[in-house]
C-alpha cells in the first residue's frame, strides 16, 4: 500500500508550519495542495515531508537542498507576496519553491545554476500545470536583470552577502528576502526598496538554512 501523501502534507502543515508563527492562510493553503513529493528525487519521496532539508543532487560538486518546510514558510511569509507580483526565485532547485510562489504571486522566474536541476524543475512544473513559472538556467549571483525589475526576489538559501546587482533588480516597493550568515549566526533579512527607490535592510529573525553557491564573501586582506 502506497503512502498517503495528502495526509503527510496535512501533518507537515499542522505540526511544522502552523507551529512556526506562519499565519498567512494563502501560504498554508498552498503548502496543503502543492505535492512536495513531486519535487524531490524519486528515492527521497518517502521523506518529502520530514522536518529536515532534502538533498536534491547527490554527488554534485555543489550540493543543493530542498529547504525544510518551516523555515521556507517563514521566509515566504516575510516576502509578503501579492497576487500581481512578479517574483524571481533564486536557486529554485527542482521547483517546489517556485510552485508555492506561483500560487501566491502573478508570475515567477525560477533561476537555477545546476543545469540538471533546472531541467528537472522545468519538466516537473510543466507536468504539474504550473504554467505561470519560467525556469532559467544561469548563475545565481547575477540574478536575471533582463526579466526584471521584480516585486519580490526570494533567495532559497543562506548567503554571506547580497550583491548590489541583485538589489538593483528590485522595483520601487520591492522586497528581497534571504538568510544572511550561516548556522547560529544566520538571520532572515528583508531588503526593501521604498517608493522613492531608497533601500533599507531589516533583520527579522534568527534562521539557519543550507547555503546557496556563488554568494561567498571575498576574502579580506589584513596587513
C-alpha positions as CSV (number, residue, x, y, z in Angstrom):
1,X,0.0,0.0,0.0
2,X,1.4,3.4,-1.0
3,X,1.9,6.4,1.2
4,X,-0.9,8.8,1.8
5,X,0.9,12.0,0.7
6,X,-2.3,14.1,1.3
7,X,-2.2,13.1,5.0
8,X,1.5,13.6,5.2
9,X,1.1,17.1,3.7
10,X,-1.6,18.0,6.3
11,X,0.6,16.7,9.1
12,X,3.5,18.8,7.8
13,X,1.4,21.9,7.8
14,X,-0.1,21.3,11.2
15,X,3.0,20.2,13.1
16,X,5.7,22.1,11.3
17,X,4.3,25.2,9.6
18,X,1.4,26.4,11.8
19,X,3.6,26.0,14.9
20,X,6.3,28.3,13.5
21,X,4.3,31.5,13.6
22,X,3.2,31.1,10.0
23,X,-0.4,32.6,9.9
24,X,-0.8,33.6,6.2
25,X,-3.7,31.5,5.0
26,X,-2.6,31.6,1.4
27,X,0.8,30.1,2.2
28,X,-0.9,27.4,4.4
29,X,-3.3,26.6,1.6
30,X,-0.6,26.4,-1.0
31,X,1.5,24.1,1.2
32,X,-1.5,21.9,1.7
33,X,-2.1,21.5,-2.0
34,X,1.3,21.5,-3.8
35,X,2.6,17.9,-4.0
36,X,6.0,18.3,-2.3
37,X,6.8,14.7,-3.1
38,X,6.8,15.5,-6.9
39,X,9.7,18.0,-6.4
40,X,12.3,15.6,-4.9
41,X,14.3,12.7,-6.3
42,X,12.3,9.5,-6.5
43,X,14.3,7.8,-3.8
44,X,13.5,10.7,-1.4
45,X,9.8,10.8,-1.9
46,X,9.0,8.8,1.2
47,X,10.9,11.5,3.1
48,X,9.4,14.5,1.3
49,X,7.5,15.8,4.4
50,X,10.2,15.4,7.1
51,X,11.3,18.4,9.1
52,X,14.7,18.5,7.5
53,X,16.4,19.7,4.4
54,X,16.4,17.2,1.5
55,X,19.5,16.7,-0.8
56,X,18.4,17.1,-4.4
57,X,21.6,16.4,-6.4
58,X,23.6,13.7,-4.7
59,X,27.1,13.5,-6.0
60,X,27.2,17.1,-7.4
61,X,30.1,19.4,-6.7
62,X,27.8,21.9,-5.1
63,X,25.1,20.1,-3.1
64,X,21.6,21.7,-3.3
65,X,18.8,21.1,-0.9
66,X,15.0,21.5,-0.7
67,X,14.6,23.7,2.3
68,X,12.9,22.4,5.5
69,X,9.2,23.3,5.4
70,X,9.0,25.6,8.4
71,X,12.0,27.9,7.6
72,X,10.8,28.0,4.0
73,X,7.3,29.1,5.0
74,X,8.6,31.8,7.4
75,X,10.7,33.3,4.6
76,X,7.8,33.2,2.2
77,X,5.6,35.0,4.7
78,X,8.3,37.6,5.2
79,X,8.3,38.3,1.5
80,X,4.5,39.2,1.6
81,X,3.9,38.1,-2.0
82,X,0.8,39.7,-3.6
83,X,-1.3,38.3,-6.4
84,X,0.0,40.6,-9.0
85,X,3.7,40.3,-8.1
86,X,6.5,39.3,-10.4
87,X,8.8,37.0,-8.4
88,X,12.4,36.0,-9.0
89,X,13.1,32.7,-7.3
90,X,16.9,32.4,-6.9
91,X,18.0,28.8,-6.5
92,X,14.8,27.0,-7.3
93,X,16.2,23.5,-7.1
94,X,13.6,21.1,-8.5
95,X,10.9,23.8,-8.5
96,X,9.0,23.4,-5.2
97,X,9.6,26.9,-4.1
98,X,8.6,28.3,-7.5
99,X,5.4,26.3,-7.4
100,X,4.4,27.7,-4.0
101,X,5.4,31.3,-5.0
102,X,3.3,31.0,-8.2
103,X,0.2,30.2,-6.1
104,X,0.8,33.4,-4.2
105,X,2.0,35.8,-6.9
106,X,1.4,36.6,-10.6
107,X,4.4,35.1,-12.4
108,X,7.6,33.5,-11.3
109,X,11.0,33.4,-12.9
110,X,12.8,30.4,-11.5
111,X,16.6,30.7,-11.6
112,X,18.8,27.7,-11.2
113,X,22.5,27.3,-11.8
114,X,22.6,23.5,-11.8
115,X,21.6,22.5,-15.3
116,X,20.4,19.1,-14.3
117,X,18.1,20.5,-11.6
118,X,16.9,23.3,-13.9
119,X,15.8,20.7,-16.5
120,X,14.0,18.6,-13.9
121,X,12.3,21.7,-12.4
122,X,11.0,22.7,-15.8
123,X,9.7,19.2,-16.6
124,X,8.0,18.8,-13.2
125,X,6.4,22.3,-13.2
126,X,5.1,21.7,-16.7
127,X,3.7,18.3,-15.8
128,X,2.1,19.7,-12.6
129,X,0.4,22.5,-14.5
130,X,2.3,25.5,-13.1
131,X,2.2,27.5,-16.3
132,X,3.0,30.8,-14.7
133,X,6.6,29.7,-13.9
134,X,9.5,30.1,-16.4
135,X,12.7,28.2,-15.5
136,X,16.0,29.8,-16.5
137,X,19.4,28.0,-16.1
138,X,22.2,30.5,-15.2
139,X,24.5,31.8,-12.4
140,X,22.6,32.6,-9.2
141,X,24.7,35.6,-8.1
142,X,23.8,37.7,-11.2
143,X,20.1,37.4,-10.8
144,X,18.2,37.9,-14.1
145,X,18.0,41.7,-14.8
146,X,16.7,41.2,-18.3
147,X,13.4,39.9,-17.0
148,X,13.1,42.4,-14.1
149,X,12.6,44.5,-12.2
150,X,10.9,42.4,-9.6
151,X,8.3,42.9,-6.9
152,X,9.9,40.1,-4.9
153,X,13.2,38.3,-5.0
154,X,13.2,35.1,-3.0
155,X,16.7,33.6,-2.3
156,X,16.4,29.9,-1.4
157,X,19.4,29.5,0.8
158,X,21.9,31.3,3.0
159,X,24.5,33.7,1.7
160,X,27.4,35.7,3.1
161,X,26.1,38.9,1.5
162,X,23.7,40.0,-1.2
163,X,25.3,41.5,-4.3
164,X,24.3,45.1,-5.1
165,X,23.5,43.9,-8.7
166,X,20.7,41.7,-7.1
167,X,19.3,44.6,-5.1
168,X,19.3,46.7,-8.2
169,X,16.7,44.4,-9.7
170,X,14.0,45.4,-7.2
171,X,11.1,47.6,-8.3
172,X,10.1,50.5,-6.0
173,X,8.1,48.8,-3.3
174,X,10.0,45.6,-4.0
175,X,11.2,43.1,-1.3
176,X,14.2,40.7,-1.3
177,X,14.2,38.0,1.4
178,X,17.3,36.0,2.2
179,X,19.1,34.4,5.1
180,X,22.4,36.2,5.7
181,X,25.0,34.2,7.7
182,X,25.3,30.6,8.5
183,X,24.3,28.3,11.3
184,X,23.7,30.0,14.6
185,X,24.7,33.4,13.1
186,X,22.1,33.2,10.3
187,X,19.3,35.9,10.2
188,X,16.3,36.1,7.9
189,X,16.7,39.6,6.4
190,X,14.2,41.8,4.5
191,X,15.6,44.2,2.0
192,X,13.0,46.8,0.9
193,X,13.1,49.4,-1.8
194,X,10.7,52.2,-1.0
195,X,8.6,54.1,-3.5
196,X,11.3,56.7,-3.8
197,X,13.9,54.0,-4.6
198,X,15.7,54.1,-1.3
199,X,16.9,50.7,0.1
200,X,16.5,49.6,3.7
201,X,17.5,46.4,5.4
202,X,15.8,44.8,8.4
203,X,16.8,41.7,10.4
204,X,13.6,39.8,11.0
205,X,14.5,36.6,13.0
206,X,17.2,34.0,13.5
207,X,17.2,31.3,10.9
208,X,19.6,28.6,9.8
209,X,19.3,27.1,6.3
210,X,21.7,25.5,3.8
211,X,23.9,27.8,1.7
212,X,23.4,28.9,-1.9
213,X,26.5,28.6,-4.0
214,X,28.1,31.7,-5.5
215,X,27.5,34.2,-2.7
216,X,30.6,33.7,-0.7
217,X,32.2,36.9,0.6
218,X,35.6,37.6,-1.0
219,X,38.5,37.1,1.5
220,X,39.7,40.3,3.1
221,X,43.4,41.0,3.3
222,X,44.7,42.1,6.7
223,X,48.1,43.8,6.8
